[in-house]
Amino acid sequence: MVEQTGIEQMLLNRSHTTLVDVRTPAEFEKGHVPGAVNLPLFSNEERAVVGTIYKKESPQAALLKGLDFVGPKMTKFIKSAEKLAPDKRVTIHCWRGGKRSSSMGWLLDTAGFQVKVLNGGYKAYRQYIHARFDEDFPNMIILGGFTGSAKTEILNALKEQGEQFLDLEGVAHHKGSAFGALGQEKQPQVEQFENNLYDALTEIDTSRRFWVEDESRSIGRVYVPQNFWATMRTKPVIFLKRKLDHRVDHLVKGYACFSTEELAHSFEKIQRRLGGQHLKAALEALEKDDYPTAATIALKYYDKAYSKALERRSETCEVIPFETNEIKPETIAEQLIQFVNHELK
């Protein structure tokens, strides 16, 4: 017998069942519940045909056309499901928990599967996670600092020392600047980024202190959910102040491994704000493998932009400077823990 299940139960039991998304491949690619597998009832083209018939003719005509598409594939569906879920335990969803999920649920139930169908479908899941992003998160701390301050490395060192770190850039597969895509995996689509971010957030005990790196709302091609980002704007910022030569060294270590062409392309992305003269100087430095000079030119632009943004931030949150001459992220992390324990009691 096919059972109904809610969002919280589905999320809680994901490790004990195979989550089967029966939407089209295009819908799945745009965004899906992390860990779900795609067993589409219709192809992208079939879905378009059925939708057109539904609008221009009637729901009944669309149903019959859908059966024409699905009928010949029923055996294939069962065989595919057996490979995806060898234990025959599945939780099925479509967009709204309607005909597609109920149809696949009926078929797999008939084939001996233990089947649950998600109430409200993927739409209900999206509403659920956005409600989570709307929360206040009183224990969030933002780590800010000029480009090259090694914030991500320091935050990971904090995590190694028992602190909690929500890694927005790691989830986005992008480091946030014009150079941020270098060496990274392909970015997810915006909707999938939000889904993955929610999963990362569930790993955080928000009743305790947790750290987030200061970010623009856009991280490459994806965006931090609006209300979550607005909440970030109100939280205390620990502004990390490090020596310029330490920041230059950090950038050289991180980016000198990329080709001159890749680095030049990244500089060209900020040409308008960098200015033609500075861009020319940076490109000439790259041609000479003079990476410190190129990095210093980039920092002049990024420092100016971040200073303006931080000035605006001071109107909505507390900005607390933290200066260090240390180099090792592990040592700076230790200092930060002592600092916030004293400053943010």
C-alpha positions as CSV (number, residue, x, y, z in Angstrom):
1,M,0.0,0.0,0.0
2,V,1.3,3.5,-0.9
3,E,1.7,5.7,2.2
4,Q,1.9,9.5,2.4
5,T,4.8,11.3,4.2
6,G,5.6,14.8,5.1
7,I,8.7,16.9,4.5
8,E,10.2,16.5,8.0
9,Q,9.7,12.8,8.0
10,M,11.2,12.5,4.5
11,L,14.3,14.5,5.5
12,L,14.7,12.6,8.7
13,N,14.4,9.2,7.0
14,R,16.5,10.0,3.8
15,S,19.2,7.5,4.8
16,H,16.7,4.7,5.1
17,T,15.0,5.1,1.8
18,T,15.8,6.0,-1.8
19,L,14.3,9.4,-2.7
20,V,13.0,9.1,-6.2
21,D,12.2,12.4,-8.1
22,V,9.9,11.6,-11.1
23,R,10.0,15.1,-12.6
24,T,11.7,15.7,-16.0
25,P,15.5,15.7,-16.3
26,A,15.3,19.5,-16.9
27,E,13.3,20.1,-13.7
28,F,15.8,17.8,-11.8
29,E,18.8,19.6,-13.2
30,K,17.4,23.0,-12.1
31,G,17.1,21.9,-8.5
32,H,16.4,18.7,-6.5
33,V,16.6,17.4,-3.0
34,P,20.3,16.5,-2.3
35,G,20.6,12.7,-2.5
36,A,17.6,12.2,-4.7
37,V,17.7,10.1,-7.9
38,N,15.9,11.0,-11.1
39,L,13.4,8.5,-12.6
40,P,11.4,10.8,-14.9
41,L,7.9,9.8,-15.8
42,F,8.1,12.0,-18.9
43,S,11.0,13.2,-20.9
44,N,11.4,17.0,-21.3
45,E,9.7,16.8,-24.7
46,E,6.9,14.6,-23.5
47,R,6.2,16.9,-20.6
48,A,5.9,19.8,-22.9
49,V,3.5,18.0,-25.2
50,V,1.2,16.9,-22.3
51,G,1.2,20.4,-20.9
52,T,0.2,21.9,-24.2
53,I,-2.6,19.5,-24.7
54,Y,-3.8,20.2,-21.1
55,K,-4.0,23.9,-21.8
56,K,-5.3,23.9,-25.4
57,E,-7.6,20.8,-25.3
58,S,-8.6,19.3,-21.9
59,P,-7.2,17.6,-18.8
60,Q,-8.7,14.3,-20.1
61,A,-6.9,14.5,-23.4
62,A,-3.7,15.3,-21.6
63,L,-4.2,12.3,-19.4
64,L,-4.7,10.0,-22.4
65,K,-1.6,11.4,-24.1
66,G,0.4,10.9,-20.9
67,L,-0.7,7.2,-20.8
68,D,0.4,6.8,-24.4
69,F,3.9,8.0,-23.3
70,V,4.1,6.0,-20.1
71,G,2.5,2.7,-21.0
72,P,5.4,1.3,-23.1
73,K,7.9,2.4,-20.4
74,M,6.4,0.6,-17.4
75,T,8.7,-2.4,-17.4
76,K,11.7,-0.1,-17.8
77,F,10.6,2.0,-14.8
78,I,10.4,-1.1,-12.6
79,K,13.8,-2.4,-13.7
80,S,15.4,1.0,-13.2
81,A,13.8,1.4,-9.8
82,E,15.2,-2.1,-8.8
83,K,18.7,-0.8,-9.7
84,L,18.3,2.5,-7.9
85,A,16.7,0.9,-4.8
86,P,17.8,-2.7,-4.4
87,D,16.0,-2.9,-1.0
88,K,12.8,-1.7,-2.7
89,R,12.2,1.1,-0.2
90,V,11.4,4.3,-2.0
91,T,10.0,7.7,-1.3
92,I,8.6,9.3,-4.5
93,H,7.8,12.9,-5.3
94,C,7.0,15.1,-8.3
95,W,6.4,18.9,-8.3
96,R,3.3,19.1,-6.2
97,G,2.7,15.6,-5.1
98,G,0.1,15.0,-7.8
99,K,-0.5,12.6,-10.7
100,R,3.2,11.9,-11.6
101,S,4.2,10.7,-8.2
102,S,1.0,8.9,-7.5
103,S,1.2,7.1,-10.8
104,M,4.8,6.0,-10.2
105,G,3.9,5.1,-6.7
106,W,1.0,2.8,-7.8
107,L,3.3,1.1,-10.4
108,L,6.1,0.4,-7.9
109,D,3.7,-0.7,-5.2
110,T,2.3,-3.2,-7.6
111,A,5.8,-4.4,-8.3
112,G,6.4,-5.1,-4.6
113,F,8.1,-1.9,-3.5
114,Q,7.6,-0.3,-0.1
115,V,6.4,3.1,-1.3
116,K,5.8,6.5,0.3
117,V,4.7,9.6,-1.6
118,L,5.8,13.0,-0.4
119,N,2.9,15.3,0.4
120,G,3.1,18.5,-1.5
121,G,6.1,17.3,-3.6
122,Y,9.2,19.3,-4.4
123,K,7.2,22.6,-4.1
124,A,6.5,21.9,-0.4
125,Y,10.2,21.1,0.1
126,R,11.2,24.4,-1.3
127,Q,8.8,26.3,0.9
128,Y,10.1,24.4,3.9
129,I,13.7,25.2,3.4
130,H,13.0,28.9,2.6
131,A,11.2,29.1,5.9
132,R,14.4,27.9,7.6
133,F,16.4,30.6,5.8
134,D,14.0,33.2,7.2
135,E,15.1,32.5,10.8
136,D,17.1,35.0,12.8
137,F,20.1,32.9,13.8
138,P,21.2,34.9,16.9
139,N,24.5,32.9,17.2
140,M,25.9,33.7,13.8
141,I,29.2,35.5,13.6
142,I,30.6,37.0,10.4
143,L,34.3,36.8,9.6
144,G,35.3,39.7,7.4
145,G,38.5,41.0,6.0
146,F,40.2,42.3,2.9
147,T,40.8,40.0,0.0
148,G,43.8,37.7,0.6
149,S,43.3,37.5,4.3
150,A,43.0,33.7,4.1
151,K,39.5,33.8,5.7
152,T,38.4,30.4,4.4
153,E,41.6,28.8,5.6
154,I,41.2,30.4,9.0
155,L,37.5,29.4,9.2
156,N,38.5,25.8,8.4
157,A,41.1,26.0,11.1
158,L,38.4,27.2,13.5
159,K,36.3,24.2,12.5
160,E,39.3,21.9,13.3
161,Q,39.4,23.5,16.8
162,G,35.8,22.8,17.5
163,E,34.0,25.8,16.1
164,Q,31.2,25.6,13.6
165,F,31.6,27.0,10.0
166,L,28.9,27.3,7.3
167,D,31.0,27.4,4.1
168,L,29.0,29.4,1.6
169,E,31.9,29.5,-0.9
170,G,32.4,25.7,-0.6
171,V,28.7,25.1,-1.3
172,A,28.8,27.6,-4.2
173,H,32.0,26.1,-5.7
174,H,33.3,29.7,-6.1
175,K,35.5,32.0,-4.0
176,G,33.5,35.1,-4.7
177,S,35.8,37.3,-6.7
178,A,36.5,37.7,-10.4
179,F,39.2,35.0,-9.8
180,G,36.8,32.8,-7.8
181,A,36.0,30.2,-10.4
182,L,39.6,29.2,-10.9
183,G,40.2,25.6,-9.8
184,Q,36.6,25.1,-8.8
185,E,34.0,22.6,-9.8
186,K,31.1,23.7,-12.0
187,Q,28.7,25.8,-10.0
188,P,25.2,24.5,-9.3
189,Q,22.2,26.3,-10.6
190,V,20.8,28.9,-8.1
191,E,18.0,26.7,-6.9
192,Q,20.3,23.7,-6.4
193,F,22.7,26.0,-4.5
194,E,19.9,26.9,-2.1
195,N,19.0,23.2,-1.6
196,N,22.7,22.3,-0.9
197,L,23.0,25.3,1.4
198,Y,20.0,24.1,3.4
199,D,21.7,20.7,3.8
200,A,24.9,22.3,5.0
201,L,22.9,24.4,7.5
202,T,21.3,21.2,8.9
203,E,24.8,20.1,9.9
204,I,25.1,23.2,12.1
205,D,23.8,23.4,15.7
206,T,22.4,26.9,15.5
207,S,21.9,27.0,19.2
208,R,25.7,27.4,19.5
209,R,28.1,29.9,17.9
210,F,28.8,29.4,14.2
211,W,30.9,31.3,11.7
212,V,30.1,32.5,8.2
213,E,32.5,34.3,5.9
214,D,31.5,37.8,4.8
215,E,30.1,37.6,1.3
216,S,28.3,39.6,-1.3
217,R,24.8,38.2,-2.0
218,S,26.2,36.9,-5.4
219,I,28.9,34.2,-5.2
220,G,29.8,33.7,-8.8
221,R,26.6,32.8,-10.6
222,V,24.6,31.9,-7.6
223,Y,22.9,34.0,-4.9
224,V,22.6,33.6,-1.1
225,P,18.8,33.4,-0.3
226,Q,17.7,37.0,0.2
227,N,16.4,36.7,3.8
228,F,19.4,34.7,5.0
229,W,21.7,37.3,3.4
230,A,19.7,40.1,5.0
231,T,20.2,38.4,8.4
232,M,23.9,38.2,7.7
233,R,24.0,42.0,7.3
234,T,22.8,42.4,10.9
235,K,25.3,40.1,12.6
236,P,28.5,41.2,14.3
237,V,31.5,41.3,11.9
238,I,34.9,40.4,13.2
239,F,37.0,42.4,10.7
240,L,40.3,40.5,10.2
241,K,43.2,43.0,9.7
242,R,46.4,41.4,8.3
243,K,49.6,42.8,6.8
244,L,49.6,43.6,3.1
245,D,52.6,41.4,2.4
246,H,50.9,38.5,4.1
247,R,47.9,38.9,1.9
248,V,50.0,39.2,-1.2
249,D,51.9,36.0,-0.3
250,H,48.6,34.2,0.3
251,L,47.2,35.2,-3.1
252,V,50.4,34.2,-4.9
253,K,50.4,30.8,-3.3
254,G,46.8,30.3,-4.2
255,Y,46.7,31.6,-7.8
256,A,50.2,31.4,-9.3
257,C,49.5,27.8,-10.3
258,F,47.0,29.0,-12.9
259,S,48.0,29.9,-16.5
260,T,48.7,33.5,-17.5
261,E,45.7,33.3,-19.8
262,E,43.3,32.3,-17.0
263,L,44.6,35.0,-14.7
264,A,44.5,37.6,-17.5
265,H,40.9,36.7,-18.2
266,S,40.0,37.2,-14.6
267,F,41.7,40.6,-14.5
268,E,39.8,41.6,-17.6
269,K,36.5,41.0,-15.8
270,I,37.3,43.9,-13.5
271,Q,38.8,46.1,-16.2
272,R,36.1,48.9,-15.9
273,R,36.7,49.3,-12.2
274,L,40.4,48.6,-12.2
275,G,41.1,51.1,-15.0
276,G,43.0,50.7,-18.2
277,Q,46.4,51.7,-16.9
278,H,46.2,49.3,-13.9
279,L,44.9,46.5,-16.1
280,K,47.9,47.0,-18.5
281,A,50.3,46.9,-15.6
282,A,48.8,43.8,-14.1
283,L,48.9,42.0,-17.5
284,E,52.5,43.0,-18.0
285,A,53.4,41.7,-14.6
286,L,51.7,38.3,-15.4
287,E,53.7,38.0,-18.6
288,K,56.9,38.4,-16.5
289,D,55.6,35.9,-13.8
290,D,55.7,38.8,-11.4
291,Y,52.7,37.5,-9.4
292,P,53.3,39.7,-6.3
293,T,52.9,42.9,-8.4
294,A,49.8,41.6,-10.1
295,A,48.3,40.6,-6.8
296,T,49.1,44.0,-5.3
297,I,47.3,45.7,-8.2
298,A,44.2,43.5,-7.7
299,L,44.2,44.3,-4.0
300,K,44.1,48.0,-4.6
301,Y,40.7,47.6,-6.3
302,Y,39.3,45.0,-3.9
303,D,40.4,46.8,-0.8
304,K,38.7,50.0,-2.0
305,A,35.5,48.2,-2.8
306,Y,35.4,46.2,0.4
307,S,36.1,49.4,2.5
308,K,33.0,51.1,1.0
309,A,30.9,48.0,1.6
310,L,32.1,47.7,5.2
311,E,31.3,51.4,5.8
312,R,27.7,50.7,4.8
313,R,27.6,47.6,7.0
314,S,28.5,49.6,10.1
315,E,25.1,51.2,9.9
316,T,23.3,47.9,10.5
317,C,25.7,45.8,12.6
318,E,28.7,46.0,14.9
319,V,32.1,45.8,13.2
320,I,34.8,44.7,15.5
321,P,38.4,45.0,14.3
322,F,40.8,42.1,15.0
323,E,44.5,42.6,14.0
324,T,47.1,39.9,13.8
325,N,50.7,39.6,12.6
326,E,50.5,35.8,12.7
327,I,50.8,33.8,9.5
328,K,49.5,30.3,10.3
329,P,45.7,29.9,10.0
330,E,45.8,27.6,13.1
331,T,47.4,30.2,15.3
332,I,45.1,32.9,14.0
333,A,42.1,30.6,14.7
334,E,43.3,30.2,18.3
335,Q,43.6,34.0,18.7
336,L,40.1,34.5,17.3
337,I,38.5,32.0,19.7
338,Q,40.1,33.8,22.6
339,F,39.1,37.2,21.2
340,V,35.4,36.4,20.6
341,N,35.1,34.6,24.0
342,H,36.2,37.9,25.5
343,E,34.4,40.4,23.2
344,L,31.1,38.6,22.5
345,K,30.1,37.3,25.9
